[in-house]
């Protein structure tokens, strides 16, 4: 079984028997297969658009039903479902707040903590969907006093040597 077929099976599993069989197959295959599956889920979150929001949320619920405690595979994944749900919620917020006719052009994501000596982090040259994904990714892990900002570049002056 590869990660693509696993993610498809998870998203289509409707019965307890199907979920149990998938859980056993994942636990038997171990870390590598589940890691690849998580990467596919993350890619799905990155790529989905407005019409797919409900489907992605449902697939996450099904993935959690199959592997309710991914921390047993790797402790670093103990809260992965919460993180992915937060990412989907943040991306949905962006999709709802920015009208489709305003999404063309260049976007950037800024991450900063004004009360820290850490530098401002900026991700420029993004499409709207790339920016919405990065916003959701950082939004899920904001620390005290940090903020994340998604901005559309309206005017730009650039110099190069």
N, C-alpha and C positions, 0 to 999 in steps of 0.2 A: 504494500500500500504506500502511495506517495502522498505528500501534503495536499496536492490539488484534489485528489479523489477523496481524501479524508475530509477536507473542508466542505466539499460538495455533499458527502454523506452526512456530515454533522448538520448542515443547513437543511437537509431533507428528512432527517430522522424525526419521526412523529410518535413512535411507540416506545414504551419503556424497554422492551426487548431490544429494539434497534440501538437505543442509547447505551444500554448495558453492554451490548456486543462491541460497540465502538469504544467505550471506556476501556474494556478489557484489551482490545487491540492496541489502543494508545499506550496503556500502561505496559504492555508487553514490548512494544516497539521502543518506548523510552523517550529520552530527552530530545534526540535529534528530530524525530518525526513531529513531536509536539511543538518544538521550536519553529520548524518550518511552517506548521499550521498557524501558529501565532503571527508569523511574518505575513502570511497570506491574509489573515484577518486585519492586520495593520494596513496592508496595501488596499484592502477593501474600504477601510475607513478613509484612507487618503483619497481614493478615487470616486467615491459615491457622490451623486448630485441629489438635488431636492427630491426627485421622484423615488429614489432608492432608500431614503432615510428610514422608513418603516421596516423595510426588508432587512436592512443592516441591524437594526435594533432586535428584530426577531431572531436573526441568525446568532447574535451574541447570547440571547437567552438560551437558545438551543445548545450552543457551545458550553455554556455554564451548566446546563442540565447534564451534558455528557461528562464533563470534568468539573464537578463542583468545587474541588479543592486542588487546583493546579500546583499549589505549594508542595504537594507530595512528590511531584516530579522534579521541581526545583524550587527551593525556598524563595528565590527572587521573583517567582510568579505568584506568590500568595495573594496578592491584590490585583492581579492583571485584569480580572473581569471588571472590578470597580474602575480601574484606570481607563479601560476601553469604553465603558459606559459614560464616564465623564468626558472623554474625547468626543464621543458621538453627540452628547448633549451640547457641548461647546460648539461643535461644528454646525449642528442644527440651529443654534442661536445665530451664528453668522449667516447661514443660508436664509434664515427668516428675516434678518435685519437688513440685509443688503439685497436690493432689488436686482433681478436678473439683468435688466438693461444697464446697470451700473457696474457690472463685473468685468467688463473688458479692460484691458490695459495692464500695466505693471503694478504689482503689489509688493509690500514688504511687511515683515513682522519684526517688532522690536521687543526685546525683553530687558527689563531694567529693575534695579532696586535703588531708588534714590538715596537710601540711607546706608549704602554699602560703598566700599571702595572698588568693588568689582566693576569692570567696564560694561558699558551698554553693549548688548549683543543685537546685531541687525542682520536679517536675512533678506537681501534685496533681490530684484529680478525674478519675482515669482508670478505665476499665473494666479488667478483668483482661487482656484481649487487647491493649489499648493500652499498658498497663504492661509486659507481656511484650515487646512490640515495642520500646519505648523502652529497656528494659533491654538487649535484644540489640543495639540500635543503638549504645548507648554502650559496651557490653562489648567490641565489636569494635575500638574505638579507645582503650582505656584507656592512659593514660600512666603513667610510674613514680609510685608512691605514690597514684594515684587509686583510688577504688573507686566502684562503682555498686551501688545497693541498691534492690530492689523490695520494697515494704512494703504490707500491707493495713492500711487505717485501721479500727481496731476501735472506738475511742472518739474522739469529736470534739466540741470546743467551738468555736463560731465566732461572732464578733461582726461586725456591719456598721453603718455609719452611713448 
